[in-house]
Amino acid sequence: MEATVDAWERDELGGLAPESHEQYMLRDRAAEPALIGLAITQRGRGEGEEVVIDLDVAAGASQ
């Protein structure tokens, strides 16, 4: 859980530099864990060894 939150809260210092195809692929693969980290940060709570995130299905359907 902490690694996923860290991926979301990461800062880019020094702006954006050109990236190789390999760097693009790594960044693309990191997108889903980063969004999961955002959900954990905003709505997640620990319950023992598990993390619970309440999702609002109606909010997702209206977008």
C-alpha positions in Angstrom: 0.0 0.0 0.0 2.7 2.5 0.9 4.6 2.0 -2.4 1.4 2.7 -4.3 0.7 5.9 -2.4 4.4 7.0 -2.8 4.0 6.5 -6.6 1.0 8.9 -6.6 2.6 11.5 -4.3 5.9 11.6 -6.3 7.2 15.0 -7.4 8.9 15.7 -10.7 11.8 18.1 -9.9 13.4 20.0 -12.7 10.5 19.7 -15.2 10.0 17.1 -17.9 12.9 15.8 -19.9 12.6 13.9 -23.2 12.1 10.2 -22.5 13.0 7.0 -24.3 10.5 4.4 -25.4 11.5 2.3 -22.4 11.0 5.2 -20.0 7.6 5.8 -21.6 6.6 2.2 -21.1 7.7 2.2 -17.5 5.7 5.4 -16.8 2.7 4.0 -18.6 2.8 0.9 -16.4 3.0 3.1 -13.3 -0.2 4.9 -14.1 -2.7 2.4 -12.7 -0.8 1.9 -9.4 -0.5 5.6 -9.1 -4.3 6.0 -9.5 -4.9 3.3 -7.0 -2.6 5.2 -4.6 -4.7 8.3 -5.1 -7.9 6.4 -4.2 -6.1 5.0 -1.1 -5.0 8.5 -0.1 -8.4 10.0 -0.6 -10.8 7.3 0.6 -8.8 4.3 1.8 -8.7 3.0 5.4 -6.8 0.1 6.9 -8.8 -2.8 8.4 -6.2 -5.2 9.8 -4.0 -6.4 7.0 -6.4 -5.1 4.3 -7.1 -1.7 2.7 -10.7 -0.9 2.1 -11.8 1.8 -0.4 -15.4 2.8 -0.7 -16.3 3.5 -4.3 -19.3 5.6 -5.4 -20.6 3.8 -8.4 -23.1 6.5 -9.2 -20.3 9.1 -9.4 -18.4 7.0 -12.0 -21.5 6.5 -14.1 -22.3 10.2 -14.4 -18.9 11.1 -16.0 
